[in-house]
Amino acid sequence: MADAESPPWAELVPDIVREIGRHLLCEIDRHHADGLCRSWRDALLQLRPPPPPLPRLVLPEADGPAFYCVPSGCRPHPFVLPPAELRARCFGSYDGAWIFQAVDQAANHVLLNLITHQQLNLPNLIRFPSFLLPGLTFDFEVAFVAATLSSQPTDQGCVGASIIGFKRRPLNPRHIAFWRMGDEAFSQSIESRWIDEELELDVVDLLYSGHGAGAFLFLTRGENIRVFRQPIFPLGDMQTTVLYFERRGDDDDDDGRPVLDRYLVESRGKLLMVVRLGDREPGRLPTTTFRVFEREDELFNNYWTKLPDLGGRMLFVGRGCSRSYEAADGYPGMEGVYFLDDRSFHDPMVVYKDAAQRRYPCSDNGRWLGAPPPAEVERCFPEQGPSNYSPPVWILP
């Protein structure tokens, strides 16, 4: 019989403990189970490690961000953030638990590692030269909207790419800008060359592809892709092209539902475009379904070919940080498109409002099952009202 001071679960037979452990897909849950008692720890040591970790959803709750774990049934895990970052605006993430933040909404942009708490400063300005007075420059404040990196930010030669808006003219079209880690300002030469009337692109997402020498891909609302190939610096040597795609002929499949957003993600060596569709009836949560397309190229033509199903993929979509995982790697029955509420991307004024007026929608999060109607979208994360400091964001493992 169990000792009077032993918890009742300490006497469970090892086979039952191991069966429980097989259902703990989250490494944090497995670690907590290890610590329950010695008999559990001994039994769980005989299991294989949990599957590779998945992104966690950060919801900006009233008293600070909460971290929700998909393998743990979309339940929260405790996480400690430095005080200055508790109410910062998040605008993206990168592998290794790096998160892009604006500590002061439209200023003081940083890249923070949530594990080590290392913080790297990002550009807050764009610098233009004076054409009348040589040597004189003019600085303009900018606000990051989305960003990604070519590699780990601590790697030598890491390059960042971003979608930015101008504080002085927030309603103007957004622009593309590149920087190197450590740059205090965006380089004028890249702006003067690419940011002009011709290239004020209506960009909706960005991705870094490591194929070949590497390239930054920017997806437009028209579902074409602007490619900026490495090396980005020196700027004068940078090569850029546009991949124009044939117009999709499957609009009838959308049943008249509006397109809310589009995302780029690489999966199994292929480039995918994930299209997010909304509801035709007002008053409901916007997202109702998704369509996933694969890039196909024939000679000089590019096509988006609709995939019949997800084929076991787990797609986590977010601007600049979409990633693909495999349900076969230890997540049976969990294929789907996991999405977050990023409607604030389309509101260029939100970062300039007072806290009392600022509203980041946070309720349209969930998982699309990849199944036919009616069971299309699962609201697996807690329902939450708008935040006055940040939209939701993925934390990438």
Disulfide bonds with the S-S distance in Angstrom:
none
